[in-house]
Amino acid sequence: MTTDITPEARESSRGKIVDTAQYGLAAFLLVVGVLVLVDAAGLKDGFADQPVQPYTFGYVIGSVLVLLSVLLTVATYRGDVAEAEGGEDVDLTQGSDWATVAKLGAVFVVVVLTISWLGWAIVGAFLFVGTARVLGSRRLILDIAIGTALGLLTWYGFYVGLGIPIPAGVLDGVL
């Protein structure tokens, strides 16, 4: 099976294909792993009757991240290259659609700027409708119905079901 080589993948002097982006990912994993380990070292002991202390998970997760970083570095050095995605609905010859990305970014910015005033139920519905429209949906009434249902269900799920207060906004007292 042939593998498409990305621009980041270059041929080294020994004739092996080297995907330099994998080195970047390995460095990122290493930095995050070390930060998690340092943060875990700063945690204090919990109660004496706790079989697992609070810092245990930090040490485990940080160590796993550092180990994954080392393994990815070794695999990249040996010439392992990730296989390009071969999805049936993905045209790998086309570039990115930056207009769609910008429209989605605008929807997210509106959500961030209006969530405290309008509340999650309304903004969540707008998020669904806006995202669906940007991605090509042309069934506005159905999008609004689904967005409204999702906004209300998630608001009640968090606020009532989980006890996590999320903004009700202009619907405060109604919901």
Secondary structure, DSSP 4 states (H G I P E B T S, - for coil): ---PPPTTEEE-TTS-EEEHHHHHHHHHHHHHHHHHHHHHHTPPP--TT-SS-THHHHHHHHHHHHHHHHHHHHHHHTT--PPPP--TT--TTS---HHHHHHHHHHHHHHHHHHHHH-HHHHHHHHHHHHHHHTT---HHHHHHHHHHHHHHHHHIIIIIS------GGGTTT-
